Amino acid sequence: MAILSLHAQADDALTEPVTNPETTEQNLALEQVRDELTTMERRWYGLMRIRWHDTQRFSAGLGAMLVKQPENIDCSTGCAVRGWHFEVEPGLYGIQGGIGWGKLVGETGRTRNLFHTVHFGWNVRAVVLRTWGDSTLYPQSQTLAGVEASVSIIRLNISAGLLRSLYSGPGEEFGEDWVITTGFGWGF
């Protein structure tokens, strides 16, 4: 009888679920990560840049970055984002507009939608540049299109582009076929 009783207790022990505190914590953590990854939302963040550009001279750019990230992410103390990047940058001797893809790690602080500090970031974009005045190009007033890449490290921005001259209008000739542009500034 005692043997049957021990055998019955062993069968009951095998049918009862064993709860391990570590396994429960891991399951809760996995569930939290799953919730974060499935509750995504689209956001936009403002960007700004001030730089010295070899064709525009001094310029100031404003732009936006459209991203998709979890709802509970708060970039006021820092976060990493990636997405489409749009920017318009008027300068003393020209204006440039661009669209591309980028990634950055930074913080918005109290502004919530403006990255005022970019710790590290990069982007590659298609740009159109219209020059005028005392531009270093010949002819000075022309339109160029091409690709520009930039890297920002602790707010310092370095950019380089490869642009091709386009026909600018009646009476204007083609300028230099290919132009390499460079810039150095602050922002993204």
GIGI-V257213 format. One record per backbone hydrogen bond with DSSP energy under -0.5 kcal/mol. NH is the residue of the N-H (numbers start at 0). CO is the residue of the C=O. If there is no record, write none. Layout:
# GIGI-V257213
NH|CO  NH|CO
This chain:
# GIGI-V257213
4|0  5|1  6|2  7|3  8|4  9|5  10|6  11|7  12|8  13|9  14|10  15|11  18|16  19|17  20|18  23|19  24|20  25|21  26|22  27|23  28|24  29|25  30|26  31|27  32|28  33|29  34|30  35|31  36|32  37|33  38|34  39|37  40|68  42|66  44|64  45|112  46|62  48|60  49|185  50|58  51|183  52|50  52|56  53|181  56|52  58|50  59|89  60|48  61|87  62|46  63|85  64|44  65|83  66|42  66|64  67|81  68|40  70|38  72|69  74|72  76|73  78|105  80|103  82|101  83|65  84|99  85|63  86|97  87|61  88|95  89|59  90|93  91|55  91|57  92|55  93|90  94|129  95|88  96|127  97|86  98|125  99|84  100|123  101|82  102|121  103|80  104|119  105|78  106|116  107|74  108|74  108|75  110|107  111|108  112|110  114|45  115|106  115|113  116|106  118|104  118|116  119|104  120|151  121|102  122|149  123|100  124|147  125|98  126|145  127|96  128|143  129|94  130|128  130|141  131|92  134|132  141|139  142|165  143|128  144|163  145|126  146|161  147|124  148|159  149|122  150|157  151|120  152|155  153|118  154|117  155|152  156|184  157|150  158|182  159|148  160|180  161|146  162|178  163|144  164|175  164|176  165|142  171|168  175|137  178|162  180|160  180|178  182|158  183|51  184|156  185|49  186|154  187|47
